[in-house]
Amino acid sequence: MNSHNPIRLTVALLTFNRQAYLRETVEAILAQTYRDFEFLILDNGSTDGTAQYVISQTDPRIRYVRNQPGSSIEFNSVSAYHVARGERVIVTHDDDIMEPVMLHQQMDYLDAHPEARLVWTHIRTIDQHGRFISPNTEVLPDRTFAVGEYIANFLTERRWPMPSGVMLDRRLVAERLANLHYFRTTKIRIKATSIQLAGIEDIRIPAKVNTRYAIGFIGTPLLRYRVHATQGTHAVDLSKPSIYLYKLLSRMSRQIPGRPIPEINFKAHILKHQTQHDLTMIESAHIPRRIGQRLADYWQRLTDAPTLTPDALLAAIPIAIAAHYLGIFPETPPQVRALMAPDSHTTAIRHFYVWARRLHPGFSIFSGIPKNRRIVIFGSALVSALLILDAKRSGHHILACIDSNHYRQGRQMFGIPIHPPAWLTDHGNETDFVVFSSEKDQETYLAKLIAELTPTPVQLRSWKELLQANVVQTAPSRANSNTLELAS
């Protein structure tokens, strides 16, 4: 291959109407210490001056491809692999920023580990202004996942490779590209029904590679991943893509030679996300009786399975919590009570476990907040639903939900209106508490966002703090917003 294609690496940058972010992204790529790459900039028909900016660049490694306006996101992404000429490819995005040594460390890793065909890096998150969301500079151990090991690990730790930091052998996608015509712009269809696959490709590619090859993780944060309101995952219902993801991983797991992963582990995650969908789609304040019956059925199907594993039961704990508030389980189910604490699992699973262990008729997660206070919930849809169910039973007043997902804004959940974050600018003085419902450790970022939006300070809690009965904290003013740290 080298005799016909001397290019070792293609960096393919996808962009659309983000000139404000694009300049910093391009400059970071051109400043990489590893320089032997072609630089594709694939523009999905931007109308904001992106074309003029790219054309003004004089670096000979740049190749500019401008798609017709209106082309799909899928088209731009697939075209990167069709147009790339490098032996290895990294498809990055116009809102993320590479650290100077990122490409060098990835190329060195793949050269040193010929058994691995893909590698991704640890990240640090930044906000829309480029500021670090948290001061975390933690360096994790590098890791090589043997065949099938990444898929099994994902079920308990959810190691999520951000696509801007994934480098892989281009030959691995050749077979898939043969079935994806360069000019095909229709959405992927599953069982003749169009579904939104927001973020699923992030996992699909590494998992598919891992069914046949080892893949690697570099634990040094080498990518600045930007979190902002215009990301694609802020415009879809995330329940259905998650259900599809775990069905897909289940199918992939059957291709792993000699590494059986219990089917029940995937089933538990599917039922958890089906529960999320069932709950978050209820707009009426009146919750249909059939929902509780449906959750009871999910739980029974899972716990009656002869192949039930502790990992499967831990993944499904939110089902039991919701069923408790809907009157199905008066207290902690015996299956949960028999579980050991999940120290090696995600932050969310560890806290769901604590929540489920405390369930009894008089329990309320809001017990430390007076009932006459006005509460706004901000974050994860699933945890928000569980918090509202708790408040309905305990008599606490939920004023509204705040969600950056455009798909949910303007709707209601259990009769509670869902607003964009900017709603707090005009209604912050009506709010006594903002309770963060994020499953990830995003409290510091959310607190900074609240401080920018609210004209007056409001009291902040996270659902994790409520479970641990931590001390109330107050949102700082804009002047000292960087000093707040919330326990997780």
C-alpha positions in Angstrom: 0.0 0.0 0.0 2.9 2.4 0.8 4.2 2.2 -2.8 1.0 3.7 -4.1 -0.1 5.8 -1.1 2.7 7.4 0.8 0.3 9.4 3.0 0.3 7.9 6.4 -2.5 10.0 7.9 -5.6 12.0 6.9 -7.1 14.5 9.2 -10.6 15.2 8.0 -12.4 18.2 9.6 -16.2 18.3 9.3 -17.6 21.8 9.4 -20.9 23.7 9.0 -21.5 27.3 9.9 -19.2 27.5 12.9 -16.6 29.9 11.7 -16.3 31.3 15.2 -15.0 27.9 16.4 -13.4 26.8 13.2 -10.4 29.1 13.3 -9.1 27.8 16.6 -9.7 24.2 15.5 -7.8 24.7 12.2 -4.9 26.5 14.0 -4.6 23.6 16.5 -4.4 21.0 13.7 -1.8 23.0 11.7 0.3 23.3 14.9 0.5 19.6 15.6 4.0 18.3 16.3 3.3 15.4 13.9 3.2 17.0 10.5 3.0 14.2 7.9 -0.7 14.3 7.1 -3.1 15.6 4.5 -5.7 18.0 5.9 -9.2 17.6 4.5 -11.7 20.3 5.4 -15.2 19.1 4.4 -17.7 22.0 4.4 -21.3 21.0 4.4 -22.3 24.2 2.5 -21.6 26.8 5.1 -23.0 30.3 4.5 -21.1 32.2 7.3 -17.8 33.0 5.6 -16.2 29.6 6.2 -15.3 29.1 2.6 -13.5 32.5 2.4 -11.6 31.7 5.6 -10.5 28.2 4.4 -9.5 29.5 0.9 -7.3 32.1 2.6 -5.2 29.4 4.2 -1.9 28.7 2.4 -0.7 25.5 4.1 -0.1 23.0 1.2 -1.5 20.1 3.2 -5.1 21.5 3.1 -7.6 20.1 0.7 -11.0 21.9 0.7 -14.2 20.0 -0.2 -17.4 22.1 -0.3 -20.7 20.1 -0.4 -23.9 21.5 -1.8 -25.9 23.4 0.8 -28.6 21.2 2.3 -26.5 18.0 2.2 -27.0 15.7 5.2 -24.7 15.3 8.1 -24.4 11.6 7.1 -23.2 12.6 3.7 -20.4 14.8 5.0 -19.2 12.2 7.5 -19.2 9.4 4.9 -17.5 11.5 2.3 -14.5 12.0 4.7 -13.6 8.3 4.3 -14.3 8.3 0.5 -12.1 11.3 -0.1 -9.3 10.5 2.4 -6.0 9.1 1.0 -4.2 8.4 4.2 -3.5 4.9 5.6 -5.0 6.1 8.9 -7.8 8.6 9.3 -9.1 10.8 12.1 -12.4 12.5 11.5 -12.7 15.6 13.7 -15.2 18.4 14.2 -15.1 22.1 14.0 -15.8 22.8 17.6 -13.1 20.6 19.2 -9.5 21.5 19.8 -6.5 19.1 19.6 -3.6 19.5 22.0 -0.3 20.0 20.1 1.0 16.4 20.6 -2.3 14.6 20.1 -1.6 13.2 16.6 2.0 12.3 17.5 1.0 10.3 20.5 -1.7 8.4 18.6 0.6 7.6 15.7 3.2 6.4 18.1 0.7 4.2 19.9 -0.5 2.5 16.8 3.0 2.0 15.6 4.0 0.4 18.9 0.8 -1.8 19.1 0.3 -3.5 15.8 -2.5 -5.6 17.2 -4.6 -2.4 17.7 -6.3 -0.8 14.7 -7.9 2.1 16.5 -7.0 4.5 19.3 -8.8 7.3 21.1 -7.7 9.8 23.7 -8.9 11.1 27.0 -10.5 14.6 26.9 -11.0 17.8 28.8 -14.3 19.5 28.3 -14.6 23.2 27.5 -17.7 25.4 27.3 -18.9 27.5 24.4 -16.4 30.2 25.3 -13.4 27.8 25.3 -13.1 27.8 29.1 -12.4 24.6 30.9 -15.6 23.3 32.5 -13.6 21.8 35.4 -10.0 22.1 36.6 -9.6 18.4 36.2 -6.2 17.4 34.6 -6.4 13.8 35.6 -4.2 11.5 33.5 -5.7 8.0 33.3 -3.7 4.8 32.6 -3.2 4.0 28.9 -5.1 0.9 28.0 -5.3 -1.7 25.3 -8.6 -3.5 25.0 -8.3 -7.1 23.7 -10.8 -8.4 21.2 -14.3 -7.9 22.8 -13.0 -6.3 25.9 -14.1 -2.8 25.1 -17.7 -3.9 24.5 -17.9 -5.7 27.8 -16.3 -2.7 29.6 -18.8 -0.3 28.0 -21.6 -2.0 29.8 -20.3 -1.1 33.2 -18.0 2.0 32.7 -19.5 3.6 29.5 -16.1 4.6 28.1 -17.3 6.9 25.3 -14.8 7.8 22.6 -15.4 11.3 21.4 -15.1 11.1 17.6 -12.8 14.0 17.3 -10.2 12.0 19.1 -10.5 8.6 17.3 -7.8 7.5 14.9 -8.2 4.3 13.0 -6.8 2.2 10.1 -8.8 3.4 7.0 -8.9 -0.1 5.6 -11.3 -1.1 8.4 -14.1 1.0 6.9 -13.6 -0.1 3.3 -16.2 -2.9 3.6 -18.7 -0.6 5.2 -18.1 2.1 2.6 -18.9 -0.3 -0.2 -22.5 -0.3 1.1 -22.6 3.4 1.6 -22.7 5.2 -1.8 -20.9 8.5 -1.8 -24.1 10.3 -3.0 -26.5 8.6 -0.7 -28.1 11.2 1.5 -31.1 9.3 3.0 -31.1 8.6 6.8 -30.2 5.2 8.0 -33.3 3.1 8.3 -33.8 0.3 10.8 -36.7 -2.1 10.1 -38.1 0.4 7.6 -38.5 3.0 10.3 -36.2 6.1 10.3 -34.6 6.7 13.7 -32.2 9.3 14.9 -28.8 7.9 15.7 -27.3 10.9 17.6 -24.0 9.9 19.0 -24.4 6.2 18.3 -21.7 6.2 15.6 -19.2 7.3 18.3 -19.6 3.8 19.8 -20.5 1.8 16.7 -17.1 2.1 15.0 -14.9 1.3 18.0 -17.1 -1.6 19.0 -17.2 -3.0 15.5 -13.4 -2.8 15.3 -13.2 -4.5 18.7 -15.1 -7.6 17.5 -12.0 -8.5 15.5 -9.1 -6.4 16.7 -7.7 -4.8 19.8 -8.3 -1.0 20.3 -6.4 1.5 22.4 -7.1 4.3 24.8 -4.5 7.1 25.6 -5.2 8.4 29.2 -3.6 11.8 28.7 -6.2 14.5 27.9 -5.2 15.4 24.4 -8.5 16.8 23.1 -10.6 19.7 24.3 -14.2 18.7 23.7 -16.6 21.6 23.5 -20.0 21.3 25.2 -22.5 23.8 23.8 -26.2 24.1 22.8 -25.8 23.6 19.1 -24.5 20.1 19.2 -26.5 17.5 17.3 -27.4 15.5 20.4 -29.2 18.5 21.8 -32.0 18.1 19.2 -33.2 14.5 19.5 -34.9 12.1 21.8 -31.9 10.2 23.2 -33.9 7.2 24.4 -34.4 5.5 21.1 -30.8 5.8 19.9 -29.7 4.4 23.2 -32.1 1.4 22.8 -30.7 0.8 19.3 -27.1 1.1 20.6 -27.5 -1.7 23.1 -29.3 -3.9 20.6 -26.4 -3.2 18.2 -23.8 -4.1 20.8 -25.7 -7.3 21.6 -25.5 -8.4 18.0 -21.8 -7.4 17.8 -21.0 -9.4 21.0 -22.0 -12.6 19.2 -19.2 -12.1 16.7 -16.5 -12.0 19.5 -14.5 -15.3 19.4 -14.3 -17.0 22.7 -15.6 -14.0 24.7 -19.3 -14.5 25.5 -21.0 -11.5 27.2 -24.3 -12.5 28.9 -27.2 -11.4 26.7 -29.1 -10.3 29.8 -26.5 -7.5 30.4 -27.6 -5.8 27.1 -31.2 -6.5 27.8 -31.0 -4.6 31.1 -29.7 -1.5 29.4 -32.4 -1.8 26.7 -35.1 -2.0 29.4 -33.6 0.9 31.3 -33.8 3.2 28.3 -37.2 1.9 27.3 -38.3 3.0 30.8 -36.7 6.4 30.2 -38.7 6.7 27.0 -42.0 5.6 28.6 -41.6 8.1 31.5 -40.4 11.1 29.6 -43.1 10.9 26.9 -45.8 11.4 29.5 -46.9 15.1 29.2 -50.0 14.9 31.3 -50.0 15.4 35.1 -52.0 12.2 35.3 -49.8 9.2 34.9 -51.6 6.3 33.3 -51.9 3.1 35.4 -50.5 1.0 32.6 -47.1 2.7 32.9 -46.6 1.2 36.4 -47.8 -2.1 35.1 -45.4 -1.9 32.2 -42.4 -1.2 34.5 -43.4 -4.1 36.7 -43.3 -6.3 33.7 -39.9 -5.0 32.7 -38.5 -5.8 36.2 -40.1 -9.2 36.3 -38.8 -10.2 32.9 -35.3 -9.2 34.0 -35.3 -10.7 37.5 -37.0 -14.0 36.4 -34.3 -14.6 33.8 -32.2 -17.7 34.8 -29.1 -15.9 33.5 -29.5 -12.8 35.6 -26.2 -11.2 36.5 -25.3 -8.5 39.1 -24.2 -6.1 36.3 -27.6 -6.5 34.6 -29.5 -5.8 37.9 -27.4 -2.7 38.6 -28.1 -1.3 35.1 -31.8 -1.8 35.6 -32.1 -0.1 39.0 -33.8 3.0 37.7 -36.7 0.8 36.7 -37.1 -0.3 40.3 -36.9 3.3 41.5 -39.6 4.5 39.1 -41.8 1.5 39.9 -41.5 2.4 43.6 -42.9 5.9 43.0 -45.7 4.4 40.9 -46.8 2.2 43.7 -45.5 -1.1 42.5 -42.7 -1.7 45.1 -43.4 -0.3 48.6 -39.7 -0.6 49.5 -36.3 -1.7 48.1 -36.8 -4.9 46.0 -35.1 -7.9 47.6 -32.9 -8.4 44.5 -31.4 -4.9 45.0 -31.0 -5.4 48.7 -28.9 -8.4 48.0 -26.5 -6.6 45.7 -23.0 -5.5 46.7 -22.1 -1.8 46.3 -21.0 -1.2 42.6 -17.6 0.5 43.3 -16.3 -0.1 39.7 -19.3 1.2 37.9 -20.2 4.7 36.6 -21.1 7.6 38.9 -24.8 7.3 37.9 -25.1 3.6 38.6 -23.4 4.0 42.1 -25.9 6.8 43.0 -28.9 4.9 41.6 -27.9 2.0 43.8 -27.8 4.3 46.9 -31.3 5.7 45.9 -32.8 2.3 45.5 -31.4 1.0 48.8 -33.2 3.9 50.6 -36.7 3.3 49.2 -39.5 2.9 51.7 -42.9 4.5 52.1 -41.7 7.6 53.9 -38.5 8.3 51.9 -38.1 11.4 49.8 -34.9 12.5 48.1 -36.1 16.1 48.8 -36.3 15.6 52.5 -33.7 18.3 53.2 -35.7 21.0 51.2 -38.8 22.6 52.7 -42.0 21.8 50.8 -42.9 25.4 50.2 -39.8 26.0 48.1 -39.9 26.4 44.3 -37.6 23.9 42.6 -36.3 23.8 39.1 -34.7 20.6 37.8 -31.9 20.9 35.3 -30.2 18.0 33.5 -30.8 14.3 32.5 -34.3 13.4 31.4 -34.4 10.1 33.2 -33.2 11.5 36.6 -35.6 14.5 36.1 -38.5 12.1 35.7 -37.6 10.2 38.9 -37.2 13.5 40.8 -40.6 14.7 39.6 -42.2 11.4 40.7 -40.6 11.8 44.1 -41.9 15.4 44.4 -45.4 14.4 43.4 -45.5 11.9 46.3 -43.7 14.0 48.9 -45.6 17.2 48.1 -42.6 19.3 47.0 -43.2 22.0 44.4 -41.5 21.5 41.0 -41.8 24.8 39.1 -40.2 23.7 35.8 -37.6 21.6 34.2 -34.6 23.1 32.3 -33.2 21.2 29.4 -30.6 22.1 26.7 -32.1 19.5 24.4 -34.2 21.4 21.8 -36.3 18.2 21.2 -37.7 18.5 24.7 -38.1 22.2 25.1 -41.7 23.4 24.9 -43.1 20.1 26.1 -44.2 18.9 29.5 -43.3 16.0 31.6 -45.9 14.8 34.1 -47.5 18.3 33.7 -44.2 20.1 34.5 -43.2 22.5 31.7 -39.7 22.1 30.1 -37.9 25.3 29.2 -34.5 26.1 27.6 -31.8 27.3 30.0 -32.3 31.0 29.0 -35.7 30.8 30.7 -33.9 31.3 34.0 -32.8 34.8 33.1 -36.4 36.0 33.4 -37.5 33.6 36.0 -34.5 33.1 38.3 -36.1 35.4 40.9 -39.1 32.9 41.1 -36.7 30.0 41.8 -35.5 28.9 45.2 -33.5 25.8 44.3 -32.0 24.5 41.1 -31.5 20.7 41.4 -29.0 19.2 38.9 -30.2 15.9 37.5 -27.1 15.1 35.3 -26.0 11.4 35.3 -22.5 12.5 34.4 -20.2 14.7 36.6 -21.3 18.0 35.0 -22.3 19.9 38.1 -19.5 22.4 38.0 -20.3 23.3 34.3 -24.0 23.6 35.1 -23.4 25.8 38.1 -21.3 28.2 35.9 -24.1 28.3 33.4 -26.7 29.0 36.0 -24.5 31.8 37.4 -24.3 33.4 33.9 -28.1 33.1 33.4 -29.6 34.2 36.7 -29.6 37.9 37.7 -29.8 36.8 41.4 -28.1 33.9 43.2 -30.1 30.7 43.6 -29.4 27.7 45.8 -28.0 24.7 44.0 -28.1 21.0 44.8 -27.4 17.9 42.7 -29.4 14.8 43.0 -26.2 13.1 44.1 -25.8 15.6 46.9 -29.4 15.1 48.0 -28.7 11.4 48.3 -25.6 12.1 50.4 -27.3 14.8 52.4 -24.6 17.3 51.6 -24.7 21.0 52.5 -26.7 23.5 50.4 -24.5 25.7 48.2 -25.4 29.0 46.6 -24.7 30.0 43.0 -22.0 32.6 42.8 -22.2 35.8 41.0 -20.6 36.1 37.5 -17.5 37.7 39.1 -16.6 34.6 41.2 -18.4 31.8 39.2 -15.2 29.9 38.7 -14.8 29.2 42.4 -17.9 26.9 42.8 -17.3 23.2 43.2 -20.1 20.7 43.8 -19.5 17.3 45.3 -20.5 14.4 43.1 
